[in-house]
Amino acid sequence: MAPTSRGKLTFPSGGEESELRGVPVPSPNVRRLSDIQSASGADMTLRNLLEAAGARLELRSRLAIHEYEAHVEGHEAAARAFGELAAAEQAACCELLRHLRRHLDEMFESREAEPSSRAGRDTD
């Protein structure tokens, strides 16, 4: 790889190569990430809701610490601002947890319905 005015090139220069050297071409038998996740029962919406809930709860706890620190340092306006943000974050957390509960209920309802629908097909 030849250096340029910007530094070293990541990819080889020159030539019309159709693929990078050393990078294997995936076999058609390779499973995609989405295939693995769906086979393991992974629900990306559930994962995203859990991740968002974790992030919101973490932020909520940090805002409470920031509020306390601002208050201790005598920055009352900043302490009030952090307190207001924490209250708004608490409301957002509650709303997100309601969505998470609804999603979990829907997941369990659909799983409970599956065996009964299979049982009906087995007797036909």
Residue pairs with C-beta under 8 A, 6 or more apart in sequence:
1 8
1 9
1 10
1 11
1 12
1 13
2 9
2 13
3 9
11 20
12 21
19 25
36 42
37 44
43 103
43 107
45 103
46 100
46 103
46 104
46 107
49 96
49 99
49 100
49 103
50 100
52 96
53 93
53 96
53 97
53 100
56 89
56 92
56 93
56 96
57 93
59 89
60 86
60 89
60 90
60 93
63 82
63 83
63 85
63 86
63 89
64 82
64 86
66 82
67 79
67 82
67 83
67 86
68 79
70 76
70 78
70 79
70 81
70 82
71 79
